[in-house]
């Protein structure tokens, strides 16, 4: 719904012949995205589930990890500078 309110055009959707189902995608505003993400994490924690977050940069992953640690979230970052077994 948010995405449709933000544009007047429809983009082309390409269907892949793999037979795999695409995950549900939600487009949300960037304003307040960290608080929104924190809410999603807490909802998963209540269900005893895990959350996987991707970032654009290694630094962003490290900064986000530090922030979530301060908020009491059990969190670790993973990127190419970290050995696989760490």
C-alpha positions in Angstrom: 0.0 0.0 0.0 2.8 2.4 0.9 4.5 1.8 -2.4 1.4 2.4 -4.4 0.8 5.7 -2.6 4.3 6.9 -3.5 4.2 6.4 -7.3 1.9 6.9 -10.2 3.4 4.2 -12.4 3.5 0.4 -12.2 6.8 -1.3 -12.6 7.3 -4.6 -14.6 7.5 -7.7 -12.5 9.6 -10.5 -14.0 8.6 -14.0 -13.1 11.4 -16.5 -12.8 10.7 -20.0 -14.1 12.4 -21.6 -11.1 9.3 -22.8 -9.3 10.5 -21.1 -6.1 8.1 -18.8 -4.3 9.3 -15.3 -3.8 9.2 -14.0 -0.2 6.7 -11.3 0.7 8.2 -7.9 0.3 7.2 -4.9 2.3 8.3 -1.4 1.4 8.3 1.0 4.3 9.3 4.6 4.8 12.9 5.3 5.9 11.7 7.7 8.6 11.9 5.9 11.9 13.3 2.7 10.3 15.5 1.8 13.2 12.7 2.0 15.7 10.5 0.0 13.2 13.3 -2.6 13.0 13.6 -2.8 16.8 9.8 -3.5 17.0 10.1 -6.3 14.4 13.1 -7.8 16.3 11.1 -7.7 19.6 8.1 -9.4 17.9 10.4 -12.2 16.7 12.1 -12.6 20.2 8.6 -13.1 21.7 8.0 -16.0 19.3 11.5 -17.4 20.1 12.6 -16.7 16.5 15.7 -15.1 15.0 16.1 -12.1 12.8 18.6 -11.6 10.0 19.3 -8.0 8.9 21.3 -7.0 5.9 23.1 -3.6 5.6 24.8 -1.8 2.8 28.2 -1.5 4.4 30.3 -3.3 6.9 30.5 -0.2 9.0 26.7 0.1 9.0 26.5 -3.5 10.3 29.0 -2.7 13.1 27.2 0.5 14.1 23.8 -1.1 14.0 25.1 -4.0 16.2 26.5 -1.5 18.7 23.2 0.3 18.9 21.1 -2.8 19.3 23.5 -4.1 22.0 22.9 -0.8 23.9 19.1 -1.5 23.5 19.6 -4.9 25.2 19.3 -7.0 22.0 21.5 -10.1 21.8 23.1 -9.4 18.5 26.3 -10.0 16.4 27.4 -8.8 13.0 28.8 -11.0 10.3 30.8 -9.8 7.3 33.8 -10.7 5.2 36.4 -9.5 7.8 35.1 -12.1 10.3 36.4 -15.7 10.1 33.6 -18.2 9.5 34.1 -20.1 12.7 34.2 -17.0 14.9 
